[in-house]
């Protein structure tokens, strides 16, 4: 799954509920909780970025990567941001793997956040936070979503995206 914003719609927090098919188990990845100190997902808790991050919970793994939307060969960094924020994108990291400048830890124009699951899942909901870690977005804010490398679809950006995707 590739997510990128449209019309300057900053999205920062992703916490999603995913079901894994036949066994219909519900798994929730709460990226805001991970950044705020929950180390139970197989990665260090706290605020930082990396080339890629793999999160595992209840036997389900998802790997996050990021790149320039207009040039997928230009790698960016998935970034965990503290204070109820979540998973975003950072163009450059400093020596301590923090975003530089510090304000570039959202997903903004020309940035893609890519989530790859280790098996087929149905995404039941995703919660978004804006660039100030709030829940309100401009009335015309939207984002593009691509499933399995398919064509981008545009959706209105709202606090809760609850259109099931498989």
N, C-alpha and C positions, 0 to 999 in steps of 0.2 A: 504494500500500500504506500502510495506517495501522496503527501499532503503539502500543498503550498497555498499561500494566501493570494487573494486578488483584491485590488482596490485598497491597498494599504491596510488590510485587515490583519492586525497582529494577533497571532494566537500563541499562547505560551504554555498553558497547562493541558496535558492530555492525561486523563485517567479513563480507562476504557473497561468495558465488560465484554468478554469474549467467550463464546461457547465453542467447543471443539468437536462438534459433529456427533458421531455415534453415541458417545457416552453422555453427551449433553451437559458436561460439567461447566459450571460458570467460573471463570477466572477473571479477576480484576487486577489490572496493572495500574497502580496509583503513583504516577511519576512525581507528583507534588510531594507525596509522603516520602518517597525515596530521597528526594533532594532535601527534605526537611529532617531526615535522620533515620528512616526505616531501611536497615541493611539486610532485610530478609529476602531480597530479590536477586541475590547473587552478584551484586555490584556494591562497591563502597557507597555509603550514604554521603550526602553533602552536595555542595555546588561545584561542578567541574564539567569540562568537556573532554572529548576523546575522538579518535578517528572513527570508532564504532563502539557501541555499547550493547551487550546482550543481557537481557533481564529474564529470569526464570522464576516461575511460580507454579506450584502444583503440577509439575511435569511439562508445562508449556513454556517455550522460549520465544522471545521476540528480539530481533537485532535491529537497532536504530543506526542509520547512517544519514548523512546530509550532503547536499551538493547544490551548486548554482543551477537554478531551474532552466535558464537559457543555455547552459553549457554543462551537461552532466559530468564531463571530464574534470571540472573544477570542484574538487572536494571541499566541503565545509565540515563542521563538527556538530554532532548532536550534543546538546548541552542541558544539564540538569540545573535548574535555577531555584534557589531557596525562597522561603517566605510565601508558601502556598502558590507557587508558580507552576513548576513542572518541567516538561521536556520541550526544548526549543532548538534553535539553530544559532551557531556562532561562526562567523567567518574566520576569525583568528584567535588563537589561544596564546597566553603568555607562558612564561617558564613554569608557572604553578598550575597550568591547565585551566586558568580562569579566562573568561572572555575579555578581549581587549579590542575596543573600549567596553567597559562593563555594561553599557546600555545596549549592546548588540547581542542579546541572549534570547530574543524572540524569534519567531518565524516571520519574516517580512518579505517585501517584494523580491522576486528573483531568488528565493530560497526554497528548497524542497527538503522535507523531512521524510525519510523512507523507513517504513517498518516492515520487516520480513519475519514472518512466523515460521516455526519449524514444521508446521502442518497446516492443513486447511482449517480456517476458523470462520465463524460468523461474528462480525463486530456488531454488537447490539447497541452500544452507546459510547460516545466520546464527549467528555466535558472540556470546554475551552475556557481560558482566561485571557484577558486582553494584556497589552503591554504594561499596564499598571497593576497587573494581577487581579483585576476586577472582573465583573461578569457582564458588563454592558459593552455593546459594539455599535458602531455607526449603523444607521438604518440600511445603508446600501453595502455593508461589508459582506464579503463572500470569500470562499476558498475553492480551489480546484482539488479534485480527488481522482486518483487513478488506481484501479485495482488490477493486480497482476500485469502491470505494464500496459494496460489498455488505454483507451482515449480518456482524456481528462473530462470530468463532469464538474459543473459548477453548482455549489450549494450556498445558501444563505448562511452566514456565520452567526450562530446563536450560542448561548451559553451551553446548551445541551444539544448535541446532534444525536438523534435516536432513530435514524433510518438504518435498519439492519442491512449489513453488507457481508457477502460471503466471498 
